[in-house]
Each structure stands twice: as C-alpha cells, then as structure tokens.
Amino acid sequence: MPGIMVVGTTSHAGKSLITAAICRILVRQGHRVTPFKGQNMALNSYVTASGGEIGFAQAFQAWAARVEPEVVMNPVLLKPQGNMTSQVILRGKAVGVTNARQYYEDYFEPGWAAIKECLSELSERFDYIVCEGAGSPAEVNLKHRDMTNMRVAKHLNAPTILVVDIDRGGCFAQVIGTLMILEPDERALVKGIVVNKFRGQRDLFDSGVEWLEQETGIPVLGVIPWMDDLFPSEDSLDLMERRGRKKTADMTIAVIRLPRISNFTDFDPLEAEPSVAVKYVGMNDDLGHPDAVILPGSKTTIPDLRQLQASGLAQQIQDYAAAGGTVLGICGGFQMMGRSINDPQGLEGNAGQFDGLGLLPFQTVMEGEKVVRQRQVTTAYPQAELAMAGYEIHLGRSERLLDEGFEDLFDDATLGVVNQSQSLWGSYLHGIFDNGIWRRMWLNQVRQKQDLHLLPATQPNYAEQRDLLIDRLADHMTEYMDLGPAISI
C-alpha cells in the first residue's frame, strides 16, 4: 500500500501539521492523497457528510489534501469523558463507553480490523496515504497493543518520518531514546528526522544536525522554524499555549475553559479575526470585563456545569448577563444556559435533575441516541436572512419553554434561540463562526453595544481563510524540509 508514516518523539511534536503539510505538498505535485490516523484520542471532532464522527485534525488534513473528510480516514476515535473512561467511536459511530483495560480487551481486535479494512479501501482510491501516529511510538507498556504508530507503518511497509519538538528541550535524547526502543524492523522503516519548532539562529544548530545524522545513520530532512499561526489542535493542552498575540485587537471575547471542553476549533475563525482577542477563562480565573462571553461545548455537560457553579464562575456569568453583557452558548454551553438538565438514566454520571444557569428558556433531557449530522439552515439574526452551514454533535434533547422574550435563531426551532436585545444566544450548531458574513454581523452587534467601529460585513467563509493558512503551512515546510531523502515522489 502507498503509505507514508509520520510519528513523533512526544505528543505535541507537530505530527498533525506536518502530516497536513505533506498532504498539500503531494497534492500540488498532482497526486491523489488522503490522510489517515488509525486511532485518535481527541475532544475536537468533525461530522462527515455521511453523518460519521472523526477527529477534527483528520478533517483538517483532508482539506489539506483537497478531499472531503470521510470516516475511513479515522476509523477509531476515543473521546475522553472523565473518570478514566472514553466514548468509543468506531467507523464514525458511537459503540460504547469503556476504560483503558476494557478498551484493549473489547476493542483491540475490532479496532485493528477496521483500520486494516479502511487502509485497504483508501489504497484503491489514492496514490498516497499519509498516516499520522499518536503520542510516541516507543511507549514500552503500550507497544504490544498500539494500533496507531509502527503497527500501521509495518502493515503498509511505509517510510516513516520521526518528528521531534526542539522547543521543549532534550531533542537529542528524545530521538536516540525513541530509536533505541523501537524494534529493529520498526527502526528500519524510519527514513528521516524532522526537527520542529526551532527558535533562534539556524547555523548554530548545524553541528546538532551533523551529530544526529552520524549517530543514527538517518538523514535530517529539515529544521522547521517556529510558526506563529494558530492551527487546529487535538486537545485542550494547546489552550495553555494560546496567548494574546495580536496588537490589532480592540475587543476581547472570553471563552470558558470547561474541564472537558470539546470542539474549541469552533473559535479558530475568531482567533483569525484581527480585531478579536480570544481569552480562555479557567475555573479558578476571574471573568473580568470582556466584550462577550462564550460557553463552549463539553464532552460531559452536567459535570462541567456543576464545576462551573461550584467555582463561582457561573455566578459571574449570570451577573454579567444581568448587566446586559453578551453571552453565547454552543452545544453543551447552550444546554448549560437553560433552566435545567435532566439525566434520568445517569448517562453522564449520577442520575437526577440539575439546575442550569437560567439564561435561556430551555430544559434539556439526556436521553436517546447521540445526534451527529451536518446542517444547512437559515437565520434572520443578527439582522439579515442568511444561509448557514455547520454540524451537530450532542447527547440530549432540548425543549423550548414559553417565553415571549426570545425568538428562534434558525428556521429549525430545535437548533437555537436569541433574546430580543440580542444579548443572550444559544445554539447546537458547531462551526457557527465558520460562516464569514454571520460572524462579522455577530461581532458588529457586539461592537455596536461597546461603541466600537463596525467591521466590513462582507467576509469569506473561514474555509477560504483556512485553505490559505494550509498553503502558507505547505510553503513554510517546503522551504525548510526536503522529503526526497526519505520518500520517493
């Protein structure tokens, strides 16, 4: 099978972005390319056209390859949900909840079977399958049941690129240690090393490159300088690295960093707005005085709601809303803003009914199957009739209560509401800010309340901005990385 494998010495080494860059580089050369990650553990997910759920990073890589995301690109997705358990998504569909021990007992064989089936299917349609590993391929306690790294590389007999994050220090030991732990047949597949996230004067690292090549016998394909662009990430650890970097920002949007925050890729379009500073506010932080507050999605809405209330941050949000501040809830955040959440079966822990923030006239019941689907809807808010696209991923059904101060946000009344003053918003629609004109209208509605100048409303959808970002990424990687010594293209 025509595979290329990208593994890392650690998590956050940059595997996802290098995989995306390779996809775009190969596509530019006229090849048919697909990304692949056998097993992914992430809370940022995407809904494919078929209604299946995959890791958002694989959707991003598919866009880099200029193909539509499909469930075969990520056959196994694990979504952590607390108490050392995860929801298991197999070929796009939720099939159960398990802990680590049970997972390997119950899902290793069907998971590996699905991975092989998907690889076989993709090999019939594409010239290259660019595979991303997970974490490190050298975890000695996990290697015998690792479905993502060298097991895939060996199955494909794929030339493998080892990525090391030099910014965190210890890159030489990481490379040597990783290669020492790999089995001889695994190490033989490693055809190149990429040193990523380099800061400083490049020529001072020449001796380091020479040492790595001499000690390993493996060529260093590139030393990639640090990029300041913000790209989609797979887990909330990345939020700790996001700082206010924009001097052009004249408004602040506070996103509540819930303990089990999910799909915070919803806010990448806001990060891309020059006038907006996105500030993530944790449970022990003070809300401050932002221009707007967003309650994001959560993998476990009720436990996160209770922690929000116990921390006192919920009361700060309620006081902020009572003073006329703009609050928007998406998915789990939308459910939290309602009057109550009832979980009669204990799907998210203890069974019972729990008070919400009381900001929206909704009550939610956690029951039935998980809703996973793409959506095409229209809205008349903030001010003009617009067609919009997005996707739903949620457990629970929200029922509107009688309240004359609110209007349906979309032509589907189950999808969201807004109050008459347009200060309280709630929606199940992920990707809402990807819609460029709506995003600018919503921002202008907030800016008008704060006496800030209005932005031009004509704005492309974020998909266009994202594609330019991928092109810049591929240009950057092409300048500093030569795949030739490792891969026959």
KACORCOR-V61434 format. One record per pair of residues at least 24 apart in sequence whose C-alpha atoms are under 8 Angstrom apart, sorted by the first residue. I is the first residue (numbers start at 0). J is the second residue. Records with the same first field share a line. If there is no record, write none. Layout:
I->J  J
This chain:
0->119  122  155  156
1->122  126  127  128  155  157
2->127  128  129  130  152  155  156  157  158
3->127  128  129  130  152  157  158  159  160  486
4->129  130  131  132  152  157  158  159  160
5->129  130  131  132  159  160  161  162
6->131  132  133  134  135  136  148  159  160  161  162
7->132  133  134  135  136  161  162  163
8->134  135  136  137  161  162  163  164  173  174  177
9->134  135  163  164
10->133  134  135
11->134  164
12->162  163  164  195
13->162  163  164  195
14->131  132  162
15->56  60  131
16->60  472
17->476
18->60  129  130  131
19->59  60  61  63  64  469
20->63  469  472  473  476
21->129  473
22->60  61  63  64  129
23->63  64  65  469  470  473
24->473  477
26->64  65
30->125  126  127
31->64  124  125  126  127
32->64  125  126  127  128  129
33->60  61  64  66  72  121  125  127  128  129
34->60  61  64  72  128  129  130  131
35->71  72  73  128  129  130  131
36->72  73  74  130  131  132  147
37->72  73  74  75  114  132  146  147  151
38->73  74  75  76  77  133  146  147
39->73  75  76  77  133  147
40->76  77  78  79  233
41->76  77  78  79  233  234
42->78  79  233  234  260  261  262  298
43->232  233  234  261  262  263  264
44->262
45->390
46->371  372  373  390  391  392
47->372  373
48->372  373
49->372
50->91  371  372  373
51->90  91  92  371  372
52->76  88  90  91  92  371
53->91
54->233
55->231  233
56->231  232  233
59->231
62->466
63->466  469
71->117  118  120  121
72->117
74->110  113  114  117
75->110  113  114
78->298
79->298
80->259  298  299
81->259  299
89->113
93->369
103->144
107->144  146
110->146
111->146
135->177
136->177  181
137->177  178  180  181
139->180
149->185
152->185  188
153->185  188
156->188
157->188
158->188  189  190  485  486
159->188  189  190  191  485
160->189  190  191  192  193  485
161->189  191  192  193
162->192  193  194  195
163->192  193  194  195
164->194  195  196  197
165->194  195  196  197
166->195  196  197  198
171->211
175->215
189->217
190->217  218  484  485  486
191->217  218  219  220  484  485
192->217  218  219  220  221
193->219  220  221  222  223  480
194->219  221  222  223
195->222  223  224  225
196->222  223  224  225  226
197->222  223  224  225
198->224  225
218->484  485
220->480  481  482  484  485
221->479  480  481
222->479  480
223->476  479  480
224->479
229->267  270
230->267
231->264  267
232->264
235->260  261
238->279
242->278
243->276  277  278
245->273  276
247->273  274
248->273  274  275  276
249->274  275  276
250->274  275  276  289  290  446
251->275  276  277  278  289  290  291
252->276  277  278  289  290  291  292  293
253->277  278  279  280  286  289  290  291  292  293
254->278  279  280  292  293  294  295
255->279  280  281  282  292  293  294  295
256->280  281  282  295
257->281  282  295  297  303  307
258->282  303
259->297  298  299  303
260->295  296  297  298
261->295  296  297  298
262->295  296  297  429
263->295  296
265->429  430  431  432  433
266->432
268->432  433  461
269->432
282->306  307  310  312
283->310  312
284->312
285->312
286->312  315  316
290->324  325  445  446  449
291->324  325  326  327  445
292->316  324  325  326  327
293->326  327  328  329  332
294->326  327  328  329  331  332  333
295->328  329  330  331  332  333
296->328  329  330  331  332
297->330  331  332
298->331
299->331  347
300->331  332  334  335  347
301->335  340  347  353
302->347  348
304->335  355
313->356
317->356  358
320->358  422  423
323->422
324->422
325->421  422  423  424  445
326->422  423  424
327->423  424  425  426
328->424  425  426
329->425  426  427  428  429
330->391  392  393  425  426  427  428  429
331->393  427
332->425
333->425  426  427
334->361  362  363  397
336->425
337->361  362  363
338->362
339->363
340->364  365
341->365
342->366
358->423
359->416  423  425
360->399  400  401  402  405
361->397  398  399  400
362->397  398  399  400
363->395  396  397  398
364->395  396  397
365->394  395  396
366->394  395  396
367->394  395
368->394
369->393  394  395
370->394
374->428
376->409  410  411
377->409  410
378->408  409  410
379->408  409
380->408
381->421  437  440  441  444
382->440
385->437
387->431  434
388->430  431  434
389->428  429  430  431  433
390->428  429  430
391->427  428  429
392->427  429
393->427
432->461
433->460  461  462
434->459  460  461
435->459  460  461
436->460
